[in-house]
Amino acid sequence: MKDFILLMHADTTSPERDEDWEPYIGRLIEMESFQGGSSIGQGQAFRKHGDAAALTRQLTGYIKIQAESLEQASEVLKGNPTYEAGGTVEIRELVVS
C-alpha cells in the first residue's frame, strides 16, 4: 500500500455541507484507507534567506489515505464534500525516501 494525501482547495462552485464530512470519513474508515486529516487554519510561510513565497490560502484541509495506486486513491473522491460541491481535490503520493 502507498500513502496519499488529498488536498482540498477553496474553490467550490456551491456551498459544502459540513454534515457530509462525518459520513464521508466514516466510509474511508470502513474501507480501511483513512490515515488522518484536518482542516487547515491560519499560518505563515518562512524562508531562511530572503523573502518567503506568499502563503497559499487556497488549501482548506487534507486527508491522508492508503491505496494501492493513484487510480485507486481517486476512487475515494465520490462523496468527498469538497469534490461534490464542485471544488478541486488534489491527490499526491507521499513518497518514502
C-alpha distances in whole Angstrom, upper triangle without the diagonal:
4,7,10,13,16,19,22,25,29,30,30,33,34,33,30,31,30,30,27,24,24,24,21,19,20,18,15,15,16,13,11,9,12,12,16,18,22,25,26,29,32,32,33,32,33,34,35,38,39,39,35,34,34,32,30,31,29,26,26,23,19,16,13,10,6,5,5,8,11,13,11,11,14,15,15,18,20,22,21,25,25,24,26,29,29,27,24,21,19,15,14,11,11,12,12,15
4,7,10,13,16,19,22,26,27,28,31,32,32,28,29,28,29,26,23,24,24,20,19,20,19,15,16,18,15,13,10,12,11,14,16,20,22,23,27,29,28,30,28,29,30,32,35,36,35,31,30,31,28,26,28,26,23,23,20,16,14,11,8,5,5,6,7,9,12,10,9,13,14,14,17,20,21,20,23,23,22,25,27,27,25,22,18,16,12,11,7,8,8,9,13
4,7,10,13,16,20,23,25,25,29,29,29,26,27,25,26,24,21,21,22,18,16,18,17,14,15,17,14,12,9,10,9,11,13,16,19,19,23,25,25,26,25,26,27,29,32,33,32,28,27,28,25,23,24,22,19,20,17,13,11,7,6,5,7,9,9,10,13,11,9,13,14,13,15,19,20,18,21,20,20,23,25,25,22,20,16,14,10,9,6,5,8,9,13
4,7,10,13,16,20,21,22,25,26,26,23,24,23,24,21,19,20,20,17,15,18,17,13,15,17,15,13,10,10,9,11,11,14,17,17,21,23,23,24,23,25,26,28,31,32,30,27,25,25,23,20,21,19,16,17,14,10,8,6,5,6,7,10,9,8,11,10,7,10,12,11,13,16,17,15,18,17,16,20,22,21,19,16,12,10,7,6,4,5,9,11,14
4,6,10,13,16,18,19,22,23,23,20,21,20,22,19,16,18,19,15,14,17,16,13,15,18,16,15,11,10,9,10,9,11,13,13,17,20,19,21,20,22,24,27,29,29,28,24,22,22,19,17,18,16,12,13,10,7,6,4,6,9,10,13,12,10,13,13,9,11,13,12,12,16,16,13,16,14,14,18,19,19,16,13,10,8,6,5,6,7,11,13,16
4,6,10,13,15,15,19,20,19,16,18,17,19,16,14,16,17,13,12,16,15,12,15,18,16,16,12,11,11,11,9,11,12,12,16,19,19,21,21,23,25,28,30,30,28,25,22,22,19,16,16,13,10,11,8,5,5,6,8,11,12,15,13,11,13,13,9,9,12,10,9,13,13,10,12,11,11,14,15,15,12,10,6,6,5,7,9,10,14,17,20
4,6,10,12,13,17,18,17,15,17,17,19,17,14,17,18,15,14,18,18,15,18,21,19,19,16,14,14,12,10,10,10,10,13,16,16,18,18,21,23,26,28,28,25,21,19,18,15,12,12,10,7,8,6,5,7,9,11,14,16,18,17,14,16,16,12,12,15,13,11,15,15,11,12,10,11,14,15,14,11,8,5,5,6,8,11,12,16,18,21
4,7,9,10,13,14,14,11,14,14,16,14,12,16,17,14,14,18,18,16,18,21,20,20,17,15,16,14,11,10,9,9,13,15,16,19,19,22,24,28,30,29,26,23,20,19,16,12,11,8,6,6,5,6,8,11,14,17,18,21,19,16,18,18,14,13,15,13,11,14,13,9,9,7,8,11,11,11,8,6,5,7,9,11,15,16,19,22,25
4,6,8,11,13,13,12,15,15,18,16,15,19,20,17,17,21,21,19,22,25,24,24,21,19,19,17,14,13,11,10,13,14,16,18,18,21,24,27,29,28,25,21,18,16,14,10,9,5,5,6,7,9,12,15,17,20,21,24,22,19,20,21,17,16,18,16,13,16,16,12,11,8,9,12,11,10,6,5,6,8,11,13,17,18,21,25,27
4,6,9,11,10,10,14,14,18,16,15,19,21,18,19,23,23,22,24,27,26,27,24,22,22,20,16,14,11,11,12,14,16,18,19,22,25,28,30,28,25,22,19,16,14,11,8,5,6,6,9,12,15,18,20,24,25,27,26,22,23,24,21,19,21,19,16,18,17,14,12,8,11,13,11,10,7,8,9,11,15,17,21,22,25,28,30
4,6,9,10,10,14,16,19,17,17,21,22,19,21,24,24,23,26,28,27,28,25,24,24,22,19,18,15,15,16,17,19,21,21,25,27,31,32,30,27,24,21,18,16,13,11,8,9,10,12,14,17,20,22,25,26,28,26,22,23,24,21,19,20,19,16,17,17,14,12,8,10,12,9,8,5,6,10,12,15,18,22,23,27,30,32
4,5,7,7,11,13,16,14,15,19,19,17,19,22,22,21,25,26,26,27,25,23,24,22,19,18,15,16,18,19,22,24,25,28,31,34,35,34,31,28,25,22,20,16,14,11,12,11,13,15,17,20,22,25,25,28,26,23,23,23,21,18,19,18,14,15,14,12,9,6,8,9,5,5,4,7,10,13,16,20,23,25,28,31,34
4,7,9,12,15,18,16,17,21,21,19,22,25,24,24,27,29,28,30,27,26,28,26,23,22,19,20,21,23,25,27,28,31,34,37,38,37,33,30,27,25,23,19,17,14,15,15,17,19,21,24,25,28,28,30,28,25,25,25,23,20,21,20,16,16,16,14,12,9,10,9,6,5,6,10,13,16,19,23,26,28,31,35,37
4,7,9,13,15,14,15,19,19,18,20,23,23,23,26,28,27,29,27,26,27,25,23,21,19,20,21,23,26,28,29,33,36,39,41,39,35,33,30,27,25,21,18,16,17,15,17,19,21,24,25,28,29,31,30,26,26,26,24,21,22,20,17,16,15,13,10,9,10,9,5,7,8,12,15,18,21,24,28,30,33,36,39
4,6,9,12,11,13,16,17,16,19,21,21,22,25,26,27,28,26,24,26,24,21,19,16,18,19,21,24,27,28,32,35,38,40,38,35,32,29,26,24,21,18,16,16,14,15,18,19,23,24,28,28,31,30,27,27,27,24,22,22,20,17,17,14,13,9,9,11,10,6,9,10,13,15,19,21,25,28,29,33,36,38
4,6,9,8,9,13,14,13,15,17,18,18,21,23,23,25,23,20,22,20,17,16,13,16,17,20,23,26,27,31,34,37,39,38,35,31,29,26,23,20,17,15,14,12,13,15,16,20,21,24,25,28,27,25,25,24,21,19,20,17,14,14,11,10,6,6,9,8,6,9,9,12,13,17,19,22,25,26,30,33,36
4,5,6,8,10,11,11,14,16,16,18,20,21,22,24,22,20,22,20,17,16,14,17,18,21,25,28,30,33,36,40,42,41,37,34,32,29,26,23,20,18,17,14,15,16,17,21,22,25,26,29,29,26,26,25,22,21,20,18,15,15,11,10,7,9,11,10,8,12,12,15,16,19,21,24,27,28,32,34,37
4,5,6,8,10,11,12,14,16,16,18,20,21,22,21,18,20,17,15,13,12,15,16,19,23,26,28,32,35,38,40,40,36,33,31,28,25,23,20,18,16,13,13,15,15,19,20,24,25,29,28,26,27,25,22,21,21,18,16,16,12,11,8,10,13,12,11,15,14,17,16,20,21,24,26,27,31,33,36
4,6,6,8,9,11,12,14,16,17,18,20,21,21,18,20,18,16,15,14,18,19,23,26,29,31,35,38,41,43,43,40,37,35,32,29,26,23,22,20,16,16,17,17,20,21,24,25,29,29,27,27,25,23,22,21,18,17,16,12,11,9,12,15,13,13,17,17,19,18,22,23,26,28,28,32,34,37
4,6,6,6,9,10,11,13,15,16,17,19,18,16,19,17,15,15,14,18,20,23,26,29,31,34,37,41,43,42,39,36,34,31,28,25,23,21,19,16,15,15,15,18,18,21,22,26,25,24,23,22,19,18,17,14,13,12,8,8,6,10,11,10,11,14,14,16,16,19,20,23,25,26,30,32,35
4,6,5,6,8,10,11,12,14,15,17,16,13,15,13,11,11,11,15,17,21,23,27,28,31,34,37,40,40,37,33,31,29,26,23,21,19,16,13,12,12,11,14,15,18,20,24,24,22,22,20,18,17,17,13,12,12,9,7,6,9,11,11,12,15,14,16,14,17,18,20,22,23,27,29,32
4,5,5,6,9,10,10,12,14,15,15,12,15,13,12,12,13,17,19,23,25,29,31,34,37,39,42,42,39,36,34,32,29,26,24,22,20,16,14,14,13,15,16,19,20,24,25,24,24,21,19,19,18,14,14,14,11,10,10,13,15,14,16,19,18,19,17,20,20,23,24,24,28,29,33
4,6,5,6,9,10,10,12,14,14,13,16,15,14,15,16,20,22,26,29,32,33,36,39,42,45,45,42,38,36,34,31,28,26,24,22,19,17,16,14,16,16,18,19,23,23,23,22,20,18,18,16,13,13,12,9,10,10,14,14,13,15,18,18,20,18,20,20,23,24,25,28,30,34
4,5,5,7,9,10,11,13,12,10,13,13,12,13,15,18,21,25,27,30,31,34,36,39,42,42,39,36,33,32,28,26,24,22,19,16,14,13,11,13,13,15,16,20,20,19,19,16,14,14,13,9,9,9,6,6,8,11,11,11,13,16,16,16,14,17,16,19,21,22,25,27,31
4,5,5,6,9,10,11,10,7,10,9,9,11,13,16,19,23,25,28,29,32,35,37,40,40,38,34,32,31,28,25,24,22,18,16,13,12,9,11,11,13,15,19,20,19,19,17,14,15,14,10,11,12,9,9,10,13,14,14,16,18,17,18,15,17,16,18,19,20,23,25,28
4,5,5,6,9,10,10,9,12,12,13,14,16,20,23,27,28,32,33,35,38,41,44,44,42,38,36,35,31,29,27,25,22,20,17,15,13,14,13,15,16,20,21,21,21,18,16,17,15,12,14,13,11,11,13,16,17,16,19,21,21,21,18,20,19,21,22,22,26,27,30
4,5,5,6,9,9,9,12,13,14,16,18,22,25,28,30,33,34,36,39,42,44,45,42,39,37,35,32,29,28,26,23,21,18,16,13,14,12,13,14,17,19,18,18,15,14,14,12,9,11,10,9,10,13,15,15,15,18,20,20,20,17,19,18,20,21,22,25,26,30
4,5,5,6,6,5,9,10,11,14,17,20,23,27,28,31,31,34,36,38,41,42,40,36,34,33,30,27,26,24,21,19,16,13,10,10,8,10,11,14,16,16,16,12,11,12,11,7,10,11,10,10,13,15,15,16,18,20,19,19,15,17,15,17,17,18,21,22,26
4,5,5,6,5,8,10,12,15,18,21,24,27,29,32,32,35,37,39,42,43,41,37,36,35,31,29,28,26,23,21,18,15,12,11,9,11,13,16,18,18,19,15,14,16,14,11,14,14,13,13,16,18,18,19,22,23,22,22,19,20,18,19,19,19,22,23,27
4,5,8,8,12,13,16,18,21,24,27,31,32,35,36,38,40,43,46,46,44,41,39,38,35,32,31,29,26,24,21,18,15,15,12,12,13,16,18,19,19,15,15,17,14,12,15,14,14,15,17,20,20,20,23,25,24,24,21,22,20,22,21,22,25,25,29
4,5,8,11,13,16,19,21,24,28,31,32,35,35,37,39,42,44,45,43,39,38,37,34,31,31,28,25,24,20,18,14,13,10,10,10,13,15,16,15,12,11,14,11,9,13,13,13,14,17,19,19,19,22,24,23,22,19,20,18,19,18,19,22,23,26
4,6,8,11,14,18,21,23,27,30,31,33,34,36,37,40,43,44,42,38,37,36,33,31,30,28,25,24,20,17,13,12,9,8,9,12,15,16,17,13,12,15,14,12,15,16,16,16,19,21,21,22,25,26,25,24,20,20,18,19,17,18,20,20,24
4,6,9,12,15,18,21,24,28,28,30,31,32,34,36,39,40,38,35,33,33,30,27,27,25,22,21,17,14,10,8,5,5,7,10,12,13,14,10,9,12,11,9,12,14,15,14,17,18,18,20,22,23,22,20,17,17,14,15,14,14,17,17,21
4,6,8,12,15,17,21,24,25,28,28,30,32,34,37,38,36,33,31,31,27,25,25,23,19,18,14,11,8,6,5,7,10,13,15,15,16,13,11,13,13,10,13,14,14,13,16,17,17,19,21,22,20,19,16,16,14,15,14,14,17,18,22
4,7,11,14,16,20,23,23,25,26,27,29,32,35,36,34,30,29,29,26,24,24,23,19,18,14,11,7,5,5,7,11,14,16,16,18,15,13,15,16,13,15,18,17,15,18,18,19,21,23,24,22,20,17,17,14,14,13,12,15,16,19
4,7,11,13,16,19,20,23,23,25,28,30,33,34,32,28,27,27,23,22,21,20,16,15,11,8,6,5,7,10,14,17,18,18,20,18,15,17,17,14,16,18,17,15,16,17,18,20,22,23,20,19,16,16,15,15,15,14,17,17,21
4,7,9,13,16,17,20,21,23,26,28,31,32,30,26,25,24,20,18,18,17,13,11,7,5,4,6,9,12,15,19,19,18,20,18,15,16,18,14,15,17,16,13,14,14,16,18,19,20,18,17,14,14,13,14,15,14,18,19,22
4,6,9,13,14,17,19,21,24,27,30,30,28,24,23,22,18,17,15,15,11,9,6,6,7,9,12,16,19,23,22,21,23,22,18,19,20,17,16,19,17,14,14,13,16,18,18,20,17,16,14,15,15,16,17,17,20,21,24
4,6,10,12,16,18,21,24,27,29,29,26,23,22,20,16,14,12,12,9,6,4,6,9,12,15,19,21,25,24,22,24,23,20,20,21,18,17,19,17,14,13,12,15,17,16,18,15,15,13,15,16,17,19,19,22,24,26
4,7,9,12,14,17,20,23,26,25,23,19,18,16,12,11,9,10,7,5,5,7,11,13,17,20,23,26,25,23,25,25,21,21,23,20,19,21,20,16,15,14,17,19,18,19,16,15,14,15,16,17,19,18,21,23,25
4,7,10,13,16,20,23,25,25,22,19,18,15,12,11,9,11,9,7,8,11,14,17,21,24,27,30,29,27,29,29,25,25,27,24,22,25,23,19,18,16,20,22,20,21,18,18,17,18,20,20,23,22,25,26,28
4,7,10,14,17,20,22,22,19,16,15,13,9,10,9,11,10,10,11,14,18,20,24,27,30,33,32,29,32,31,28,28,30,27,25,28,26,23,21,19,22,25,23,23,20,20,20,20,22,22,24,23,26,28,29
4,7,10,14,17,19,18,16,13,13,11,8,9,9,12,11,12,13,15,18,20,24,27,30,32,31,29,32,32,28,28,31,28,27,30,28,25,24,21,24,27,25,26,22,21,21,20,22,21,24,22,24,26,27
4,7,10,13,15,15,12,9,10,8,6,9,10,14,13,14,16,17,21,22,26,29,31,34,33,30,33,33,30,30,33,30,29,32,31,27,26,24,26,29,28,28,24,23,22,21,23,22,24,23,25,26,27
4,7,10,12,12,9,6,7,7,5,9,11,14,14,16,17,18,21,22,26,28,30,33,31,29,32,33,29,29,32,30,29,32,32,28,28,25,27,30,29,28,24,23,22,21,22,21,23,21,23,24,24
4,7,9,9,8,5,8,9,9,12,15,17,17,19,20,21,24,24,28,30,32,34,33,31,34,35,31,32,35,33,32,35,35,31,31,28,30,33,32,32,28,26,25,23,24,23,24,22,23,24,24
4,6,7,7,5,8,11,11,15,18,20,20,22,23,23,26,26,29,31,33,35,33,31,35,36,32,33,36,35,34,37,37,34,34,31,32,36,35,34,30,28,27,25,26,23,25,23,23,24,23
4,7,8,8,12,14,15,18,21,24,23,26,26,26,29,28,32,33,35,37,36,34,37,38,35,36,39,38,37,40,41,37,37,34,36,39,38,37,34,31,30,28,29,26,27,25,25,25,24
4,7,8,11,14,16,19,22,25,25,28,28,29,31,31,34,36,38,39,38,36,39,40,37,38,41,40,39,42,43,39,39,36,37,41,40,39,35,32,32,29,30,28,29,27,27,28,26
4,6,10,12,15,18,21,23,24,27,28,29,32,32,35,37,39,40,38,36,39,41,37,38,41,40,39,42,42,38,38,35,37,40,39,37,34,31,31,29,30,28,30,28,28,30,28
4,7,9,11,15,18,20,21,24,25,26,30,30,34,36,37,39,37,35,38,39,36,36,39,38,36,40,39,36,35,32,34,37,35,34,31,29,29,27,28,27,29,27,28,30,29
4,6,8,11,15,17,18,20,22,23,26,26,30,32,34,36,34,31,34,35,32,32,35,34,33,36,36,32,32,29,30,34,32,31,27,25,25,23,25,23,25,24,25,26,26
4,6,9,12,14,15,18,20,21,24,25,28,30,32,34,31,29,32,33,30,29,33,32,30,33,33,30,29,26,27,31,29,28,24,22,22,20,22,21,23,22,24,26,26
4,6,9,11,13,16,18,20,23,25,28,31,32,34,32,29,32,33,29,29,32,31,29,32,32,28,27,24,25,29,27,25,22,20,21,20,22,21,24,23,25,27,28
4,6,9,10,13,14,16,20,22,25,28,30,32,30,27,30,31,27,27,30,28,26,29,29,25,24,21,23,26,24,24,20,18,19,18,20,19,22,21,23,26,26
4,5,7,10,12,14,18,20,23,26,27,30,27,24,27,28,24,24,27,25,23,26,25,22,21,18,19,22,21,20,16,15,15,14,17,17,20,20,22,25,26
4,6,8,11,13,17,20,23,26,28,30,28,25,27,28,24,24,26,24,22,24,24,20,19,15,18,20,18,18,14,14,14,15,18,18,22,22,24,27,28
4,7,10,12,15,18,21,24,25,28,26,22,24,25,22,20,23,21,19,21,21,17,16,13,14,17,15,14,11,10,11,11,15,16,19,20,23,26,28
4,6,8,12,14,17,21,22,25,23,20,22,23,19,18,21,19,16,19,19,15,14,11,13,16,15,15,11,10,9,10,12,14,17,17,20,23,25
4,7,11,14,17,21,22,26,24,21,23,23,19,19,21,18,16,18,17,13,12,10,12,15,14,14,11,11,10,11,14,16,19,19,22,25,27
4,7,10,13,17,19,23,22,19,21,21,17,17,19,16,14,17,16,12,11,10,12,15,15,15,12,11,10,11,12,14,16,16,20,22,24
4,7,10,13,16,19,18,16,18,17,14,14,16,13,13,16,15,11,12,11,13,16,16,17,13,12,9,9,10,11,13,13,16,18,21
4,6,10,13,16,16,14,16,15,11,12,14,11,11,14,13,10,12,12,13,16,17,18,15,14,10,10,9,11,12,12,16,17,21
4,7,10,14,14,13,15,14,10,12,14,11,13,16,16,13,15,15,16,18,20,21,18,16,12,12,10,10,10,9,13,14,18
4,7,10,11,11,13,11,8,11,12,9,11,14,15,13,16,16,16,18,21,21,19,17,13,13,10,10,10,10,13,14,18
4,7,9,10,12,9,7,11,12,10,13,16,17,16,19,19,19,21,24,24,22,20,16,15,12,11,9,10,12,13,17
4,6,7,9,6,5,9,10,10,13,15,17,16,20,20,18,21,24,23,22,20,16,15,11,11,10,11,13,14,18
4,7,8,6,7,11,11,12,15,17,20,19,23,23,21,23,26,26,24,22,19,17,13,13,11,12,13,14,18
4,5,5,6,9,10,12,14,16,19,18,22,21,19,22,25,24,22,19,16,15,11,11,9,12,12,14,17
4,5,5,6,9,10,12,15,17,16,20,19,16,19,22,20,19,16,13,11,8,8,7,11,12,15,18
4,5,5,7,10,11,13,16,16,19,19,16,18,21,20,19,16,14,13,10,11,11,15,16,19,22
4,5,5,8,10,12,15,15,18,18,16,18,21,20,20,18,15,14,11,12,12,15,16,19,22
4,5,6,8,11,13,12,16,16,14,16,19,18,17,15,11,11,8,9,9,12,14,17,20
4,5,6,8,11,11,14,14,11,13,16,15,14,12,9,9,7,10,11,14,17,20,23
4,5,7,10,10,14,14,12,13,17,16,16,14,12,13,11,14,14,17,20,22,26
4,5,8,7,11,12,10,12,15,15,15,14,11,12,10,13,14,16,19,22,25
4,6,5,9,9,7,8,11,11,11,10,8,10,10,13,15,17,21,23,27
4,6,9,10,8,7,11,12,12,13,11,14,13,17,19,21,24,27,30
4,6,9,7,6,10,11,12,13,12,15,15,19,20,22,26,28,32
4,6,5,6,8,10,10,10,9,12,12,16,18,20,23,26,29
4,6,5,6,9,9,10,10,14,15,18,21,22,26,29,32
4,6,5,7,5,7,7,11,13,16,19,21,25,27,30
4,5,5,5,6,6,10,12,15,18,21,24,27,30
4,5,7,9,10,14,15,19,22,24,27,30,34
4,6,9,11,14,17,20,24,26,29,32,35
4,7,9,13,16,19,22,25,28,31,34
4,7,10,13,16,20,22,25,28,31
4,6,10,13,16,19,22,25,28
4,6,10,13,15,19,22,25
4,7,10,13,15,19,21
4,7,10,13,16,19
4,6,9,12,15
4,6,9,12
4,6,10
4,6
4
